[in-house]
């Protein structure tokens, strides 16, 4: 059955309205029949929504490109982090002051009586009695290639293995070490007994005995200089411990003795 709307039915008369309604019902019924036939033939319900093969291939290519872009960003981030790490490490290595190396030459402190000769009588180890001359050398080395180190206001304390209290205090001159510089500081001190706790040790040393396994404690203030006049560390206290020191005897007898390296507080705690 074919329902046609007459060309002359252009006005809204009752007859035209009936014809229009019949044609709309006919068109809708034909559309439903076409859809049923397509479903029976195996076509998708909405053919326009089904992706074409080319579109699927384009989607796969886009996903691959997205993965490549993400990989590039990750690699770039990792390389940037590595570069920054290397730069920071290089700056730290170049400008770090490094540890100041101190040691006692020969590992001994030479002790002699007044005049450099032994007394013909027993040594007078009383207050304001006979004098003893103490002599030793401290060797300092600055391993840094860029930083100058100044070690100032240095006090040396001599301790016996028999007591935790020092029996002698000595003042050392200031040390100035440029990059990769080694300096020997010689100390020569003539003194007599100034306290009752010194009498025992002065009596031993004055009569030719020695104190083995003694300890020298060096206490001073350290300054690090990167550029001329610019200090990076101001008044940083540095304490060094020089152990297994022999106090007493002639200096010539210790010419072949090995040097004793001093350890700072951090090295002493880690050892």
Buried (B, 14 or more C-beta within 10 A) or exposed (E): EEEEEEEEBEEEEEEBEEBBEBBEEBEEEEEEEEEEEEEEEEEEEEEEEEEEEEEEEEEEEEEEEEEEEEEEEEEEEEEEEEEEEEEEEEEEEEBBBBBBBBBBBBBBBBBBBBEEEEBEEEBBBEEEBBBBBBBBBBBBBBBBEBBBBBBBEBBBBBBBEEEEEBBBEBEBEEBBBEBEBEBEBEBEBEBBBEEEEBBBBBBBBBBEBBBEEBBBBBEBBBBBBBEEEEBBBEEEEBBBBBBEBBBBBEBEEBEEEEBBBBBBEEEEEEE
